[in-house]
Amino acid sequence: MYRPSNPNLTASIILTMMIHMIFETSAVQFRQNLGDMLNSVHYRSDSIVINKDGKSIAALIDARLFERIRRMQGRFDALSQRLAQGFAQTLQNEGMADIDAAVAALRQRA
């Protein structure tokens, strides 16, 4: 039987795994249980994907996670702009050929 060398670390890992649960629910169930779902997201940091007609239409996430996503999106947008400026003079065909060559080289290594 496995016995962890650091039980506190194991408990921390399990707690972290439990904290970030992702649930799916229908829009009808979401409306009927809004208060409970808000508490689940707020107090346990769960995330809830809301489905309608079999398709994911929205997600309810913790406000702290939402702020992290917003900051990451801002950094991603800034990086995308810098890349676009850096490659503005590159013709599309040449850029795509460079990308294809890089992908092929990586696949040969694997």
Buried (B, 14 or more C-beta within 10 A) or exposed (E): EEEEEEEEEEEEEEEEEEEEEEEEBEEEBBEEBEEEBEEBBEEEBBBBBBBEEEEEEEEBBBEEEEEEEEEEEEEEEEEEEEEEEEEEEEEEEEEEEEEEEEEEEEEEEE
